Amino acid sequence: MPDTEGRSCPLAYRYRPEELCREPTHVFDSVLYIVGGLYGNPFALDEIEAMVRAEQRHGHRVKLVFNGDFNWFNADAALFREINGRVLDHTAILGNVDYELSIPNAGAGCGCAYPEYVGQAVVERSNQIMERLQALANQHPDIQKKLSVLPRYRCLIFGGLKILVLHGDPQSLAGWGLAHESFAAGNEEQLADWFRATDADVIACTHTCLPVVWSSEVDGKQRMVANNGAAGMGNLRADSRGLVTRIGFTSPFAEPLAGIARPGLHVSLMPVAYDVDAWLSQFDRLWPEGSPAAASYRSRLTGGTHLTPEDVVFPSFR
């Protein structure tokens, strides 16, 4: 397998930042739940749906938006159909996983476009996971067809604000420019350019698996980024809960992991406390010890990542 597979970024993934909010869609709900990185976890989806019902009991009208990679660990026919059937009842965009299941790009591997700081063993295991999933997806052409017509991004007008929903970053479906590592390295100039080009007020993304919330002024306007990390896996140290991005006119009814509030707008990362034991039982059947998914992800399902809640929030531009 060529070393570029899993690291290269297919041309089909790329777009121009200035194009992303040219044709926005108006939404009239009071809360957006943006779900990135479900990774085929049905129990996380159960909990997200329960969270939506709780919002509704508080009088909130909720729109669910899936911003890609809702497939990954769902490597049997029944679970593959269940996850895609449930997700595609809502608004969704493609992640690299979903793209490569429907319209594979030669030489893309998993389509993750992993940067150099990700080890080659991780890349190779992701390519192996993708090979297994592609063989499964090929047995379900009806789902492949539905995936193939999903957009790569959406721009939503929400309460007069432009909410840009991406998978990766404003230049590529699999871009890493909004990764936790990118914020830690200081990407102020690039980030400001992207906000100027898109004129978005909020960018909601995922793909890079670690959560971020950020807010600052760009050209006199308050801008925000929310990267939910993963809805279907743990995101913090010794914490198995997933995360989703909640954008609402009112504060969330439950305690967020992190958030940014300003008058009339709350952008929050909400924990998804799904049944981890139930998911591990199914995961271990699909991906037993020694399998590529077990090697790359099982410890994260049980123990989360190295991050603390304080690591998620990045300071404004200085």
C-alpha positions in Angstrom: 0.0 0.0 0.0 1.6 3.4 -1.0 2.6 5.6 1.9 0.4 8.4 0.5 -2.8 6.4 1.1 -4.5 7.9 4.1 -2.3 11.0 3.9 -3.1 12.5 0.5 -6.1 14.8 0.1 -8.2 14.0 -3.0 -9.0 16.9 -5.3 -12.7 16.1 -5.0 -12.5 17.0 -1.3 -11.3 20.6 -2.0 -13.3 23.8 -2.3 -12.8 27.5 -2.1 -13.6 29.3 1.2 -15.4 32.2 -0.6 -17.9 29.7 -2.1 -19.1 28.1 1.1 -21.7 30.6 2.2 -22.9 31.9 -1.2 -26.2 29.9 -1.0 -27.2 29.6 2.7 -30.3 27.8 3.9 -32.6 29.4 6.4 -33.5 27.3 9.4 -36.2 28.2 11.9 -35.4 26.0 14.8 -34.3 27.4 18.2 -31.5 24.9 18.7 -29.0 23.2 16.4 -27.3 19.9 17.4 -24.3 19.3 15.2 -23.1 15.7 15.4 -19.6 14.9 14.0 -17.8 11.7 14.3 -20.6 9.3 15.4 -18.4 6.5 14.0 -21.2 4.0 13.7 -22.0 4.0 17.4 -25.8 3.3 17.8 -25.7 3.9 21.5 -24.3 7.4 21.2 -27.1 8.0 18.7 -29.6 6.8 21.1 -28.4 9.2 23.7 -28.3 12.1 21.3 -31.9 11.4 20.4 -32.7 11.4 24.1 -31.0 14.8 24.5 -33.1 16.2 21.7 -36.3 14.9 23.4 -35.1 16.6 26.6 -34.6 19.8 24.7 -38.1 19.5 23.3 -39.6 19.0 26.8 -38.0 22.4 27.6 -39.9 23.9 24.7 -36.9 24.0 22.2 -37.3 23.1 18.6 -34.2 21.2 17.6 -32.6 20.5 14.3 -30.1 17.6 14.1 -27.2 18.1 11.6 -24.7 15.3 11.0 -21.4 16.7 9.7 -19.8 13.5 8.6 -18.1 10.3 9.6 -21.3 8.8 11.0 -19.9 5.5 9.6 -16.7 3.8 10.8 -17.1 1.0 13.3 -20.5 -0.2 12.0 -19.0 -3.2 10.1 -21.9 -5.5 9.8 -24.8 -5.3 7.5 -27.6 -4.7 10.1 -25.7 -2.0 11.9 -24.6 -0.4 8.6 -28.1 -0.1 7.5 -29.4 1.0 10.9 -26.9 3.9 11.3 -27.3 5.2 7.8 -31.1 4.9 7.9 -31.3 6.8 11.1 -28.8 9.5 10.2 -30.1 10.1 6.7 -33.6 11.0 8.1 -31.9 14.2 9.2 -29.7 16.9 7.6 -26.3 15.5 6.8 -23.0 16.3 5.0 -20.3 14.0 4.0 -17.2 13.1 6.0 -14.2 11.5 4.3 -15.4 8.1 5.6 -18.8 8.5 4.1 -17.4 9.9 0.9 -15.0 6.9 0.4 -17.8 4.5 1.0 -19.9 6.0 -1.8 -17.4 7.4 -4.3 -14.0 6.0 -3.6 -11.0 8.1 -4.7 -8.1 6.1 -6.1 -5.1 6.2 -3.8 -7.0 8.0 -1.0 -7.1 5.1 1.4 -9.3 6.2 4.3 -9.4 9.7 3.0 -8.3 11.0 6.4 -5.5 13.2 4.9 -3.5 12.6 8.1 -0.7 15.1 8.8 2.9 14.1 9.5 2.5 14.1 13.2 0.1 11.1 13.0 2.1 7.9 13.1 2.2 5.7 10.1 0.8 2.7 12.0 -2.3 4.7 12.7 -2.7 5.6 9.1 -2.3 2.0 7.9 -4.9 0.7 10.4 -7.4 3.4 9.2 -6.8 2.3 5.6 -7.5 -1.3 6.7 -10.7 -0.3 8.4 -11.8 1.5 5.3 -11.1 -1.5 3.1 -13.4 -3.6 5.3 -16.1 -1.0 5.3 -15.9 -0.4 1.5 -16.5 -4.2 0.9 -19.5 -4.0 3.1 -20.9 -0.8 1.6 -20.6 -2.3 -1.9 -23.3 -4.8 -0.8 -25.7 -1.9 -0.1 -25.9 0.2 -3.3 -29.0 2.0 -2.2 -27.2 3.5 0.7 -24.2 4.3 -1.4 -26.4 6.2 -3.8 -27.9 8.2 -0.9 -24.5 9.0 0.4 -23.2 10.0 -3.0 -25.6 13.0 -3.3 -24.9 14.5 0.1 -23.1 17.9 0.1 -19.6 18.4 1.5 -20.7 21.4 3.5 -23.7 23.5 4.5 -24.2 27.1 5.4 -27.2 27.8 7.6 -28.8 31.1 8.5 -29.8 30.7 12.1 -31.3 33.7 13.9 -29.6 36.0 11.4 -26.2 34.4 11.9 -24.2 32.4 9.3 -23.4 28.9 10.7 -20.9 27.2 8.4 -21.1 23.4 9.0 -18.0 21.6 7.7 -16.3 18.3 8.2 -12.7 19.3 8.0 -11.8 23.0 7.3 -12.8 25.8 4.9 -10.4 24.4 2.2 -11.0 20.7 2.3 -13.5 18.1 3.5 -10.5 16.4 5.2 -8.5 19.5 6.2 -6.8 19.7 9.5 -6.7 23.5 9.8 -9.3 23.5 12.6 -7.7 20.7 14.6 -6.8 21.1 18.2 -3.1 20.8 17.2 -3.5 23.7 14.7 -4.9 26.0 17.4 -2.2 24.9 19.8 0.4 25.9 17.1 -1.2 29.3 16.6 -3.2 29.6 13.3 -4.5 33.1 13.8 -3.7 34.5 10.4 -5.2 31.5 8.5 -8.2 31.5 10.7 -8.9 35.2 10.2 -8.6 34.8 6.4 -11.1 32.0 6.5 -13.6 34.1 8.4 -13.1 37.0 6.0 -13.6 34.7 3.0 -16.7 32.9 4.3 -18.2 35.8 6.3 -19.4 33.0 8.7 -20.2 33.9 12.3 -19.7 30.3 13.6 -17.8 27.4 12.0 -18.8 24.0 13.3 -16.4 21.2 12.3 -15.2 17.8 13.4 -12.9 15.3 11.5 -9.7 15.8 13.6 -11.1 13.9 16.7 -10.1 16.3 19.5 -12.5 19.1 20.7 -11.9 22.9 20.4 -14.0 26.0 21.2 -12.6 29.4 20.3 -14.0 32.9 20.0 -12.5 36.3 19.0 -13.2 39.3 16.9 -12.2 39.4 13.2 -12.7 42.7 11.5 -14.9 43.9 14.3 -17.3 40.9 14.3 -17.3 38.2 17.0 -16.5 34.8 15.4 -16.5 31.3 16.9 -15.2 27.9 16.1 -16.7 24.7 17.6 -15.0 21.4 16.9 -16.9 18.6 18.8 -14.1 16.1 18.5 -16.2 12.9 18.3 -19.8 12.2 19.2 -19.2 8.4 19.3 -15.9 8.2 21.4 -14.5 9.7 24.5 -12.8 13.2 24.2 -11.2 13.9 27.6 -8.9 12.2 30.0 -10.6 9.3 31.9 -13.9 10.2 30.2 -15.7 7.9 27.8 -18.4 10.4 26.8 -18.8 11.7 23.3 -19.5 15.4 22.5 -21.8 17.2 20.2 -22.0 20.9 19.3 -25.1 22.7 20.5 -25.9 26.2 19.1 -28.9 27.9 20.6 -30.6 31.2 21.5 -30.9 30.1 25.1 -28.5 28.4 27.5 -28.4 24.6 27.5 -30.6 22.8 30.0 -27.7 20.5 31.0 -24.1 21.4 31.9 -21.9 21.8 28.9 -18.3 20.5 28.8 -17.3 23.9 27.4 -19.0 26.8 25.8 -19.1 30.4 24.6 -22.0 32.7 25.5 -22.9 36.1 24.3 -26.3 37.9 24.5 -28.8 35.8 22.5 -26.3 33.0 21.5 -24.8 30.0 23.2 -22.3 27.7 21.5 -21.6 24.7 23.7 -19.9 21.3 23.6 -22.4 18.9 25.2 -21.4 15.5 26.6 -23.0 12.4 25.2 -23.2 9.9 28.1 -24.1 6.8 26.1 -24.1 3.2 27.4 -20.4 2.4 27.0 -20.6 -1.2 28.2 -23.3 -2.0 25.7 -21.2 -0.4 22.9 -18.0 -2.2 23.9 -19.8 -5.6 23.8 -20.9 -4.9 20.2 -17.5 -3.3 19.2 -15.5 -6.2 20.5 -17.6 -8.6 18.5 -17.0 -6.6 15.3 -13.4 -5.6 16.1 -11.8 -8.2 18.3 -8.4 -7.8 19.9 -5.7 -7.5 17.3 -8.0 -5.9 14.7 -7.1 -2.5 13.3 -10.0 -0.7 15.0 -9.3 -2.3 18.4 -5.6 -1.3 18.2 -6.4 2.3 17.3 -9.5 3.1 19.2 -10.5 0.7 22.0 -8.5 2.4 24.7 -10.1 5.7 23.7 -13.6 4.2 24.0 -12.8 3.3 27.6 -10.4 6.0 28.7 -10.8 9.0 26.5 -7.8 11.1 25.4 -5.0 13.1 27.1 -7.1 16.4 27.2 -8.6 18.1 30.2 -11.6 20.4 30.0 -9.2 23.4 30.3 -7.3 22.2 27.2 -10.5 22.5 25.0 -10.9 26.3 25.2 -8.4 28.4 23.3 -7.8 32.1 24.1 -8.8 34.8 21.7 -6.4 36.5 19.4 -4.0 38.8 21.2 
